[in-house]
Amino acid sequence: MKFIAEIDVMPLKALLDPQGKAVNMSMNNLGYKQVHQVRIGKHITLELEADNDAAAKVATDELCKKMLTNPIIEDYNYHIRLE
């Protein structure tokens, strides 16, 4: 079966996000004073083959832990769906 994994990777909340801070300051300079905090991460989409939903989740979780994220500074979450 083919699955699509949608993965969001974000900096840990306890860490500073310099890119998000720079974008937030720029938004405020442009007059968007209602924006108070910006956090910037990355979005990854994978197409993968697996026997079932559980196997797709295991594979996605392993890829996130081993390759797609740095657990020291990043956190992730994902959603799996059939293609």
C-alpha positions as CSV (number, residue, x, y, z in Angstrom):
1,M,0.0,0.0,0.0
2,K,1.2,3.5,-0.7
3,F,1.1,6.1,2.1
4,I,1.8,9.8,2.4
5,A,3.6,11.0,5.5
6,E,3.3,14.7,6.3
7,I,6.0,15.6,8.8
8,D,6.4,18.9,10.6
9,V,9.7,19.7,12.3
10,M,10.0,22.6,14.7
11,P,12.7,23.9,17.0
12,L,12.1,22.9,20.6
13,K,10.0,25.4,22.4
14,A,12.7,25.9,25.1
15,L,15.2,27.1,22.4
16,L,15.5,30.4,20.8
17,D,14.4,30.6,17.1
18,P,16.5,33.3,15.5
19,Q,14.9,33.0,12.1
20,G,11.4,33.2,13.6
21,K,12.5,36.2,15.7
22,A,13.9,38.0,12.6
23,V,10.6,37.4,10.7
24,N,8.6,38.5,13.6
25,M,10.6,41.8,13.8
26,S,10.1,42.3,10.1
27,M,6.3,41.8,10.4
28,N,6.2,44.3,13.2
29,N,8.2,46.8,11.1
30,L,5.7,46.4,8.3
31,G,2.9,47.3,10.7
32,Y,1.6,43.8,11.7
33,K,1.7,44.6,15.4
34,Q,-0.8,41.8,16.1
35,V,1.9,39.2,15.5
36,H,3.7,38.4,18.7
37,Q,5.7,35.3,18.1
38,V,6.9,33.4,15.0
39,R,8.5,30.0,15.0
40,I,9.9,28.6,11.7
41,G,10.4,25.0,11.0
42,K,10.2,22.7,8.0
43,H,7.6,20.5,6.4
44,I,8.5,17.2,4.8
45,T,6.3,15.0,2.6
46,L,7.2,11.4,2.0
47,E,5.6,8.8,-0.2
48,L,6.3,5.3,1.2
49,E,5.2,1.7,0.7
50,A,4.1,-0.2,3.8
51,D,1.9,-3.2,4.5
52,N,-0.5,-1.2,6.8
53,D,-0.9,2.0,8.7
54,A,1.0,0.8,11.7
55,A,4.0,-0.1,9.6
56,A,4.0,3.2,7.8
57,K,4.0,5.0,11.2
58,V,6.9,2.9,12.4
59,A,8.9,3.7,9.3
60,T,8.1,7.4,9.5
61,D,9.0,7.6,13.1
62,E,12.3,5.8,12.5
63,L,13.2,8.1,9.6
64,C,12.3,11.2,11.8
65,K,14.5,10.0,14.6
66,K,17.5,8.8,12.6
67,M,17.6,11.2,9.7
68,L,15.1,14.0,9.4
69,T,15.4,15.7,12.8
70,N,18.1,16.6,15.3
71,P,16.5,15.6,18.6
72,I,18.7,17.9,20.6
73,I,17.2,21.0,19.0
74,E,14.1,19.8,17.1
75,D,10.7,18.2,17.8
76,Y,8.4,16.6,15.2
77,N,4.9,15.4,14.6
78,Y,3.4,13.6,11.5
79,H,0.2,12.4,9.9
80,I,0.0,9.3,7.8
81,R,-2.7,8.9,5.1
82,L,-3.3,6.5,2.2
83,E,-2.3,7.9,-1.2
